[in-house]
Amino acid sequence: MAGWPWPRNKEHDLSVYRVAPGKNVSRGVAPVRINKESKISSGKLANFLWFASFVLAIGFLGFVAGSYAMLAEALPARYLADAYRGGQALLAAKTEYESPYPDGFWQPARSEQRGVVIHDPAKAASGYTLYTSGEGQRAVLVSMAGEILHEWQLPFSAIWTNAAGVRSPRPDSMIHYNRAHLYPNGDLLAIYEALGDTPWGYGLAKMDKDSRLIWSYLAHTHHDLDIGPDGNIYVLTQEVSNTIIDRWRHLRTPRIDDFVVVLSPDGEELKKVSVLDALVASPYARMLNTVAWYSKDDFLHANAIDLVDEEAALRLSGTPGHQVLLSMRELGAVGLLDLDREVFTWAARGPWLGQHDPDLLPNGNMLLFDNFGHYGEGGISRVIEFDPATYEIVWSYTGDVEHPLDSRLRSDQERLANGNTLITESDGGRLLEVTRDGEIVWEYVNPIRGGDDDEFIPIVSWGQRIEPAGLDPEFLESPTS
């Protein structure tokens, strides 16, 4: 019927209609619809819409309050953020570090070469080579021909105590030595590090030539160490810090802070200096504005320490004193830290990226491993010698297509007495000695392999050329050598 106001619902139930008195449907008079169910539904809909609006309003207010709390870092934003970051770290530890292959201490092998593959006795410096390897808690002393002269192996599980900084150590298979120091009598200092833990570093131990424990210092020591003329030991440690620095609030908490610790020859802690506090107190504090985006709350990432004699420190910084040279990877900076005044006296950023192991040379120049600073063929890494007064690079080694120098992490170098440079290319699992002209005159490839098809090689964390004349004859002649 034209103009008939049928309801728009799909089912037309005529039983709910009635005719007004005196009217006839057949004459085209519109009936009056009485829909009790529709009235009830309309009421429910109104209640629902009111309740939904109320919930949405509460949700919106909560969103606004939460946004303000996060932006203003008000409670409980910090606790929620910390919980989230802690969950991320726990997930990474459980999923990314269950196997050493291929990340961490093992990398894909570039070739099947093992041991000494190049040796030019006329051009290479003589001596032994001490190195640490990623396949386990092991340090090895080899001859120029690659013969193993001595090994040290002391697992962390044998020295761990309840007083250690790390409460639940990883399995021994996930732990290795990083830096080591050999004493003339065959005693060895070694830094323990493991995959998947924060703070980084498991501790420091001194063992005899037969790998028996002499003493241990089980704070979170990491990366590097040095020995002073008096036998004192200089080492880096890490701790979780919740101290807020007002001028540098982007160094959010909790974060990882580095410290320089001085130990006696017997492993007793003599002094401890905060690297961050020393930088904040110095004229070089503005370097903190250059923190790398990938720092993951490890804003400095100190990765090298060298004790500097007073004459060299005075020449570099113009300030005498008891100073150590540090590398801070996330700032792309190297600097001198005065341990008595607890302040940086000199610091610099230069044409390097992700650097390791800066060494002050007798000529006043500085030598360092530039992990990401090479942009041509031959790998991403290079070793550079530069003048710290002018930043002029006076020498570099960059590798080539056949012998790339390519290491994202770790690595170091040592200027030898004959003018050659011994380079540890960690990710490549090799040590190489190069001349000033860039000729490789000695190359040693880690002979250990891992994986189902021996496709992985353990990193070489660190290497050093050892003069035989500096070792006791009793050690060299011992039956365990």
LUMLUM-768467 format. One record per residue (C-alpha): x, y, z. Coordinates in Angstrom, 2 decimals, m for minus. Example, Ala and Ser with C-alpha at 12.3 -4.5 7.8 and 13.67 -1.06 7.14 Angstrom:
! LUMLUM-768467
{rec {12.30, m4.50, 7.80}}
{rec {13.67, m1.06, 7.14}}
END
This chain:
! LUMLUM-768467
{rec {0.00, 0.00, 0.00}}
{rec {1.27, 3.43, m0.95}}
{rec {2.60, 5.41, 2.01}}
{rec {2.15, 2.52, 4.40}}
{rec {4.63, 3.02, 7.20}}
{rec {5.87, m0.53, 7.60}}
{rec {8.52, m1.03, 10.23}}
{rec {11.98, m1.63, 8.75}}
{rec {12.64, m4.83, 10.63}}
{rec {12.78, m7.87, 8.43}}
{rec {9.88, m9.70, 10.07}}
{rec {6.47, m7.89, 9.94}}
{rec {4.40, m9.31, 12.79}}
{rec {0.86, m8.12, 12.09}}
{rec {m0.40, m9.38, 15.46}}
{rec {1.03, m6.29, 17.11}}
{rec {m1.12, m3.89, 15.13}}
{rec {m4.69, m2.82, 15.95}}
{rec {m7.16, m0.49, 14.18}}
{rec {m8.17, 2.74, 15.76}}
{rec {m11.85, 2.88, 16.78}}
{rec {m14.19, 3.77, 13.94}}
{rec {m11.58, 3.23, 11.28}}
{rec {m11.43, 0.60, 8.58}}
{rec {m8.14, m0.74, 7.38}}
{rec {m9.60, m1.55, 3.98}}
{rec {m10.32, 2.14, 3.39}}
{rec {m6.62, 2.93, 3.61}}
{rec {m6.57, 4.39, 7.10}}
{rec {m3.14, 3.81, 8.75}}
{rec {m3.21, 1.55, 11.77}}
{rec {m1.53, 2.48, 15.02}}
{rec {1.44, 0.23, 15.83}}
{rec {1.87, m0.85, 19.42}}
{rec {5.27, m2.65, 19.81}}
{rec {5.94, m3.45, 23.44}}
{rec {9.14, m5.30, 22.59}}
{rec {10.40, m2.26, 20.67}}
{rec {9.72, m0.05, 23.69}}
{rec {11.66, m2.42, 25.93}}
{rec {14.52, m2.65, 23.41}}
{rec {14.71, 1.13, 23.12}}
{rec {15.11, 1.40, 26.87}}
{rec {17.82, m1.17, 26.92}}
{rec {19.58, 0.55, 24.04}}
{rec {19.49, 3.86, 25.87}}
{rec {20.94, 2.25, 28.98}}
{rec {23.62, 0.54, 26.92}}
{rec {24.57, 3.77, 25.15}}
{rec {24.79, 5.61, 28.46}}
{rec {26.96, 2.90, 30.00}}
{rec {29.19, 2.66, 26.92}}
{rec {29.66, 6.43, 26.94}}
{rec {30.58, 6.26, 30.62}}
{rec {33.14, 3.48, 30.00}}
{rec {34.60, 5.33, 27.02}}
{rec {34.90, 8.50, 29.08}}
{rec {36.68, 6.64, 31.88}}
{rec {38.94, 4.98, 29.31}}
{rec {39.74, 8.30, 27.68}}
{rec {40.56, 9.88, 31.04}}
{rec {42.75, 6.88, 31.84}}
{rec {44.49, 7.25, 28.50}}
{rec {45.13, 10.93, 29.12}}
{rec {46.38, 10.23, 32.65}}
{rec {48.57, 7.39, 31.43}}
{rec {50.00, 9.52, 28.63}}
{rec {50.79, 12.28, 31.09}}
{rec {52.38, 9.79, 33.51}}
{rec {54.59, 8.38, 30.77}}
{rec {55.59, 11.79, 29.40}}
{rec {56.18, 13.26, 32.84}}
{rec {57.74, 10.00, 34.09}}
{rec {55.33, 10.08, 37.02}}
{rec {54.21, 7.04, 38.97}}
{rec {53.57, 4.30, 37.99}}
{rec {55.19, 4.88, 34.58}}
{rec {58.70, 4.12, 35.78}}
{rec {57.69, 0.80, 37.31}}
{rec {55.79, m0.23, 34.20}}
{rec {58.69, 0.77, 31.94}}
{rec {61.18, m1.07, 34.14}}
{rec {59.00, m4.16, 34.13}}
{rec {58.73, m4.02, 30.34}}
{rec {62.48, m3.60, 29.88}}
{rec {63.16, m6.37, 32.39}}
{rec {60.79, m8.64, 30.51}}
{rec {62.58, m7.85, 27.26}}
{rec {65.94, m8.72, 28.82}}
{rec {64.59, m11.95, 30.27}}
{rec {63.05, m12.94, 26.94}}
{rec {66.34, m12.22, 25.15}}
{rec {68.29, m14.27, 27.67}}
{rec {65.89, m17.19, 27.24}}
{rec {65.58, m17.09, 23.45}}
{rec {68.71, m15.51, 22.00}}
{rec {71.46, m17.03, 24.12}}
{rec {70.54, m20.66, 24.48}}
{rec {73.13, m21.65, 21.89}}
{rec {76.49, m20.02, 21.15}}
{rec {76.01, m20.52, 17.39}}
{rec {76.34, m18.28, 15.51}}
{rec {76.03, m15.23, 17.75}}
{rec {78.27, m14.12, 20.56}}
{rec {81.41, m16.17, 20.91}}
{rec {81.16, m18.02, 17.56}}
{rec {80.97, m16.69, 14.02}}
{rec {80.69, m18.32, 10.57}}
{rec {84.13, m19.57, 9.51}}
{rec {85.46, m17.80, 6.43}}
{rec {87.70, m20.65, 5.32}}
{rec {88.93, m24.08, 6.30}}
{rec {92.38, m22.72, 7.20}}
{rec {93.59, m23.56, 10.69}}
{rec {96.64, m22.64, 12.74}}
{rec {99.56, m20.74, 11.20}}
{rec {98.82, m20.02, 7.54}}
{rec {101.43, m17.30, 6.92}}
{rec {104.87, m16.94, 8.51}}
{rec {107.77, m14.91, 7.20}}
{rec {110.54, m15.37, 9.82}}
{rec {112.66, m12.63, 8.25}}
{rec {109.96, m9.98, 8.72}}
{rec {107.86, m11.21, 11.64}}
{rec {108.75, m10.42, 15.25}}
{rec {109.89, m13.47, 17.18}}
{rec {108.30, m14.71, 20.38}}
{rec {105.25, m16.53, 21.64}}
{rec {101.61, m15.48, 21.29}}
{rec {99.11, m15.66, 24.13}}
{rec {95.42, m15.54, 23.18}}
{rec {91.97, m16.26, 24.56}}
{rec {89.27, m18.02, 22.60}}
{rec {85.49, m18.01, 22.57}}
{rec {85.04, m21.77, 22.68}}
{rec {85.55, m21.93, 26.43}}
{rec {87.40, m20.82, 29.51}}
{rec {90.80, m21.28, 27.99}}
{rec {93.98, m19.30, 27.33}}
{rec {96.64, m20.66, 24.98}}
{rec {100.33, m19.88, 24.48}}
{rec {101.60, m20.82, 21.02}}
{rec {104.93, m20.63, 19.22}}
{rec {105.40, m18.80, 15.93}}
{rec {104.87, m22.18, 14.26}}
{rec {101.52, m22.61, 16.01}}
{rec {102.67, m25.28, 18.46}}
{rec {100.76, m25.18, 21.74}}
{rec {103.29, m24.47, 24.49}}
{rec {100.89, m24.13, 27.39}}
{rec {97.17, m23.95, 28.20}}
{rec {95.18, m22.68, 31.16}}
{rec {91.65, m23.88, 31.88}}
{rec {89.78, m23.06, 35.07}}
{rec {85.97, m23.15, 34.76}}
{rec {83.86, m20.51, 36.43}}
{rec {81.79, m23.21, 38.13}}
{rec {84.91, m24.13, 40.12}}
{rec {85.40, m20.61, 41.52}}
{rec {81.84, m19.30, 41.86}}
{rec {80.54, m18.57, 45.38}}
{rec {77.31, m17.15, 46.79}}
{rec {79.11, m13.83, 47.26}}
{rec {79.67, m13.42, 43.50}}
{rec {78.07, m10.55, 41.61}}
{rec {76.30, m12.96, 39.27}}
{rec {73.71, m14.95, 41.22}}
{rec {72.77, m17.60, 38.65}}
{rec {75.72, m18.20, 36.32}}
{rec {75.27, m19.49, 32.81}}
{rec {76.60, m22.99, 32.04}}
{rec {80.35, m23.25, 31.59}}
{rec {79.81, m23.84, 27.88}}
{rec {78.50, m20.25, 27.61}}
{rec {81.42, m18.65, 29.48}}
{rec {84.87, m17.75, 28.21}}
{rec {87.99, m15.76, 29.07}}
{rec {88.25, m12.31, 27.53}}
{rec {91.42, m10.50, 28.56}}
{rec {94.32, m12.31, 30.25}}
{rec {97.70, m11.42, 31.68}}
{rec {100.66, m13.79, 31.93}}
{rec {103.14, m13.48, 34.80}}
{rec {106.76, m14.61, 34.34}}
{rec {106.25, m17.67, 36.58}}
{rec {103.26, m18.92, 34.56}}
{rec {100.51, m17.50, 36.77}}
{rec {97.61, m16.13, 34.75}}
{rec {94.98, m13.47, 35.35}}
{rec {91.78, m13.96, 33.36}}
{rec {88.49, m12.07, 33.01}}
{rec {85.37, m14.27, 32.78}}
{rec {82.48, m13.23, 30.54}}
{rec {79.24, m14.97, 29.56}}
{rec {76.48, m14.66, 26.99}}
{rec {73.11, m13.22, 27.89}}
{rec {73.67, m11.59, 31.29}}
{rec {73.42, m8.00, 32.51}}
{rec {75.53, m6.48, 33.99}}
{rec {78.29, m7.77, 31.72}}
{rec {81.23, m9.69, 33.14}}
{rec {81.51, m12.50, 35.67}}
{rec {84.73, m11.80, 37.52}}
{rec {88.51, m11.99, 37.60}}
{rec {90.65, m14.89, 38.76}}
{rec {94.35, m15.51, 39.24}}
{rec {95.50, m19.08, 38.66}}
{rec {98.87, m20.79, 38.70}}
{rec {100.52, m22.45, 35.69}}
{rec {98.56, m25.63, 36.44}}
{rec {95.23, m23.74, 36.41}}
{rec {94.77, m23.95, 40.17}}
{rec {92.97, m21.00, 41.73}}
{rec {95.10, m18.52, 43.67}}
{rec {92.42, m15.87, 44.30}}
{rec {89.29, m14.47, 42.70}}
{rec {87.49, m11.13, 42.56}}
{rec {83.92, m11.89, 41.55}}
{rec {82.45, m8.47, 40.83}}
{rec {81.20, m7.79, 37.29}}
{rec {84.65, m7.31, 35.77}}
{rec {84.61, m7.05, 31.98}}
{rec {86.59, m6.44, 28.80}}
{rec {90.07, m5.38, 29.87}}
{rec {92.71, m5.06, 32.56}}
{rec {96.18, m3.62, 33.06}}
{rec {99.00, m4.16, 35.54}}
{rec {100.99, m1.33, 37.12}}
{rec {104.71, m1.36, 37.95}}
{rec {103.80, m1.97, 41.59}}
{rec {101.73, m5.02, 40.67}}
{rec {98.38, m3.32, 41.25}}
{rec {95.64, m4.40, 38.85}}
{rec {93.39, m1.96, 36.97}}
{rec {90.09, m3.40, 35.82}}
{rec {86.63, m2.32, 34.64}}
{rec {83.43, m3.32, 36.44}}
{rec {79.72, m2.72, 35.87}}
{rec {76.77, m2.16, 38.20}}
{rec {73.08, m1.35, 37.84}}
{rec {72.47, 2.25, 38.93}}
{rec {69.26, 4.10, 39.85}}
{rec {70.90, 7.49, 40.39}}
{rec {69.19, 10.25, 38.41}}
{rec {71.50, 12.87, 36.88}}
{rec {69.49, 16.08, 36.59}}
{rec {71.38, 17.62, 33.68}}
{rec {71.40, 14.39, 31.70}}
{rec {67.99, 12.84, 32.24}}
{rec {68.21, 10.93, 28.97}}
{rec {70.61, 8.64, 30.87}}
{rec {67.51, 6.98, 32.26}}
{rec {67.43, 4.53, 35.13}}
{rec {67.93, 1.74, 35.78}}
{rec {71.10, 1.84, 33.68}}
{rec {74.48, 0.16, 33.54}}
{rec {77.31, 2.25, 35.02}}
{rec {81.02, 1.52, 34.58}}
{rec {83.69, 1.79, 37.25}}
{rec {87.47, 1.69, 37.34}}
{rec {88.63, m0.57, 40.16}}
{rec {92.18, m0.79, 41.45}}
{rec {93.12, m4.12, 43.07}}
{rec {96.19, m5.05, 45.03}}
{rec {98.43, m7.85, 43.66}}
{rec {96.46, m10.15, 45.98}}
{rec {93.08, m9.11, 44.61}}
{rec {92.00, m6.75, 47.40}}
{rec {89.95, m3.75, 46.28}}
{rec {91.90, m0.53, 46.89}}
{rec {89.92, 2.09, 44.97}}
{rec {86.76, 2.40, 42.91}}
{rec {85.85, 5.35, 40.66}}
{rec {82.61, 5.93, 38.74}}
{rec {83.40, 6.61, 35.08}}
{rec {80.10, 8.43, 34.53}}
{rec {80.52, 10.67, 37.57}}
{rec {84.07, 11.53, 36.48}}
{rec {82.83, 12.48, 33.02}}
{rec {79.92, 14.56, 34.35}}
{rec {82.36, 16.45, 36.60}}
{rec {84.68, 17.23, 33.70}}
{rec {84.69, 19.82, 30.88}}
{rec {83.87, 16.92, 28.53}}
{rec {80.43, 16.18, 29.98}}
{rec {78.70, 17.41, 26.82}}
{rec {79.88, 14.23, 25.12}}
{rec {76.97, 12.59, 26.92}}
{rec {74.70, 14.25, 24.34}}
{rec {76.12, 11.86, 21.74}}
{rec {74.96, 8.61, 23.36}}
{rec {74.31, 6.00, 20.66}}
{rec {70.71, 4.97, 19.91}}
{rec {71.62, 1.29, 20.28}}
{rec {73.16, 1.63, 23.75}}
{rec {70.37, m0.33, 25.54}}
{rec {70.90, 1.59, 28.82}}
{rec {74.64, 0.89, 28.73}}
{rec {75.35, 4.52, 27.88}}
{rec {79.16, 4.53, 28.06}}
{rec {80.18, 0.92, 27.49}}
{rec {83.79, 1.28, 28.62}}
{rec {85.73, m1.46, 26.83}}
{rec {89.43, m0.75, 27.40}}
{rec {91.71, 0.46, 30.19}}
{rec {95.44, 1.26, 30.12}}
{rec {97.52, 2.75, 32.91}}
{rec {99.36, 5.78, 31.51}}
{rec {102.70, 6.94, 32.95}}
{rec {102.75, 10.48, 34.30}}
{rec {104.97, 11.87, 31.55}}
{rec {102.65, 10.62, 28.80}}
{rec {99.57, 11.82, 30.67}}
{rec {101.11, 15.26, 31.13}}
{rec {102.00, 15.44, 27.44}}
{rec {98.48, 14.52, 26.38}}
{rec {96.33, 16.38, 28.90}}
{rec {98.63, 19.02, 30.35}}
{rec {97.79, 17.61, 33.77}}
{rec {100.05, 15.34, 35.83}}
{rec {98.56, 12.61, 37.94}}
{rec {97.57, 8.98, 38.36}}
{rec {95.62, 8.45, 35.14}}
{rec {94.17, 5.68, 33.00}}
{rec {93.24, 5.76, 29.32}}
{rec {89.69, 4.54, 28.67}}
{rec {87.65, 3.75, 25.58}}
{rec {83.90, 4.48, 25.77}}
{rec {82.31, 2.82, 22.77}}
{rec {78.81, 4.31, 22.91}}
{rec {80.21, 7.84, 22.99}}
{rec {82.76, 7.09, 20.29}}
{rec {85.26, 8.62, 22.72}}
{rec {88.61, 7.94, 24.35}}
{rec {89.79, 9.81, 27.42}}
{rec {92.14, 10.13, 30.39}}
{rec {90.60, 9.60, 33.84}}
{rec {92.50, 10.99, 36.84}}
{rec {91.97, 8.44, 39.60}}
{rec {92.99, 10.81, 42.39}}
{rec {90.77, 13.74, 41.41}}
{rec {88.11, 11.44, 39.87}}
{rec {87.66, 13.58, 36.78}}
{rec {88.51, 13.34, 33.09}}
{rec {91.48, 15.53, 32.18}}
{rec {91.28, 14.88, 28.43}}
{rec {88.81, 13.26, 26.07}}
{rec {88.31, 13.14, 22.32}}
{rec {85.96, 11.93, 19.63}}
{rec {87.44, 11.32, 16.21}}
{rec {87.14, 9.57, 12.83}}
{rec {86.35, 6.16, 14.29}}
{rec {83.22, 4.20, 15.13}}
{rec {82.73, 1.46, 17.73}}
{rec {86.40, 1.58, 18.69}}
{rec {88.40, m0.74, 20.96}}
{rec {91.82, m0.79, 22.64}}
{rec {93.36, 2.70, 22.33}}
{rec {97.10, 2.56, 23.09}}
{rec {99.39, 5.52, 23.67}}
{rec {102.63, 4.98, 21.74}}
{rec {106.09, 6.21, 22.78}}
{rec {106.02, 8.76, 19.94}}
{rec {102.88, 10.39, 21.40}}
{rec {100.51, 8.99, 18.79}}
{rec {97.57, 6.76, 19.59}}
{rec {96.80, 3.36, 18.07}}
{rec {93.29, 1.88, 18.15}}
{rec {91.04, m0.71, 16.52}}
{rec {88.30, 1.07, 14.56}}
{rec {85.56, m1.55, 14.28}}
{rec {83.21, 0.24, 11.84}}
{rec {85.39, 3.00, 10.40}}
{rec {86.38, 1.51, 7.04}}
{rec {84.03, 2.11, 4.09}}
{rec {85.88, 0.55, 1.17}}
{rec {86.68, m2.99, 0.12}}
{rec {88.33, m5.31, 2.56}}
{rec {85.88, m5.32, 5.46}}
{rec {84.29, m2.77, 7.77}}
{rec {87.22, m2.49, 10.22}}
{rec {90.62, m0.89, 10.30}}
{rec {93.50, m0.18, 12.67}}
{rec {94.59, 3.45, 12.78}}
{rec {97.48, 5.39, 14.27}}
{rec {96.67, 9.07, 14.72}}
{rec {98.08, 12.21, 16.30}}
{rec {95.77, 13.05, 19.25}}
{rec {96.67, 16.74, 18.95}}
{rec {95.59, 17.10, 15.33}}
{rec {93.56, 13.88, 14.71}}
{rec {95.67, 13.30, 11.61}}
{rec {95.79, 9.61, 10.71}}
{rec {99.44, 8.81, 10.11}}
{rec {99.06, 5.07, 9.47}}
{rec {96.25, 2.58, 8.93}}
{rec {95.66, m1.03, 8.02}}
{rec {92.37, m1.89, 6.33}}
{rec {92.72, m5.40, 4.93}}
{rec {91.83, m6.32, 1.36}}
{rec {89.38, m8.51, m0.55}}
{rec {91.40, m11.69, 0.01}}
{rec {92.19, m10.87, 3.64}}
{rec {89.30, m8.73, 4.95}}
{rec {89.50, m7.06, 8.34}}
{rec {85.95, m7.28, 9.61}}
{rec {84.94, m7.41, 13.27}}
{rec {81.82, m5.78, 14.70}}
{rec {82.83, m6.43, 18.30}}
{rec {85.94, m6.74, 20.46}}
{rec {89.35, m6.85, 18.72}}
{rec {92.62, m5.14, 19.60}}
{rec {96.11, m4.42, 18.38}}
{rec {99.66, m4.17, 19.72}}
{rec {102.62, m2.27, 18.29}}
{rec {105.60, m4.63, 18.39}}
{rec {109.24, m3.78, 19.04}}
{rec {110.18, m4.20, 15.35}}
{rec {107.52, m1.69, 14.25}}
{rec {105.02, m4.29, 13.08}}
{rec {101.49, m4.42, 14.49}}
{rec {99.87, m7.55, 15.94}}
{rec {96.11, m7.41, 15.29}}
{rec {93.38, m9.49, 16.89}}
{rec {90.41, m9.72, 14.53}}
{rec {87.90, m11.26, 16.91}}
{rec {84.98, m12.07, 14.59}}
{rec {87.36, m13.60, 12.06}}
{rec {88.84, m15.84, 14.75}}
{rec {92.38, m14.91, 13.77}}
{rec {95.57, m13.06, 14.72}}
{rec {97.76, m11.35, 12.15}}
{rec {101.02, m9.44, 12.20}}
{rec {101.38, m6.72, 9.57}}
{rec {104.26, m4.46, 8.56}}
{rec {104.11, m0.69, 8.10}}
{rec {103.49, m1.40, 4.42}}
{rec {100.47, m3.54, 5.25}}
{rec {102.08, m6.89, 4.41}}
{rec {100.86, m9.85, 6.47}}
{rec {103.98, m11.61, 7.77}}
{rec {102.30, m13.90, 10.30}}
{rec {98.72, m15.15, 10.43}}
{rec {97.14, m17.59, 12.86}}
{rec {93.57, m18.87, 12.47}}
{rec {91.81, m20.42, 15.45}}
{rec {91.97, m24.19, 14.80}}
{rec {88.77, m24.96, 16.76}}
{rec {85.48, m25.42, 14.89}}
{rec {81.87, m25.94, 15.97}}
{rec {78.45, m26.70, 14.55}}
{rec {77.12, m29.76, 12.74}}
{rec {79.44, m29.23, 9.78}}
{rec {82.25, m27.32, 11.51}}
{rec {80.86, m24.17, 9.93}}
{rec {81.52, m21.93, 12.96}}
{rec {84.77, m20.60, 14.36}}
{rec {85.19, m19.29, 17.92}}
{rec {86.21, m15.69, 18.23}}
{rec {89.71, m14.78, 19.33}}
{rec {88.95, m12.30, 22.09}}
{rec {92.43, m10.94, 22.62}}
{rec {96.05, m11.66, 21.74}}
{rec {99.51, m10.53, 22.82}}
{rec {103.07, m11.27, 21.70}}
{rec {105.17, m12.55, 24.61}}
{rec {108.95, m12.25, 24.78}}
{rec {110.40, m15.61, 25.91}}
{rec {113.15, m13.74, 27.77}}
{rec {110.50, m12.28, 30.07}}
{rec {109.36, m15.71, 31.29}}
{rec {110.99, m17.74, 34.05}}
{rec {113.03, m20.71, 32.78}}
{rec {111.30, m22.91, 35.34}}
{rec {107.94, m22.18, 33.74}}
{rec {109.21, m22.78, 30.22}}
{rec {110.83, m26.04, 31.27}}
{rec {107.97, m27.32, 33.41}}
{rec {106.43, m30.62, 32.29}}
{rec {103.01, m29.00, 31.88}}
{rec {104.38, m26.54, 29.31}}
END
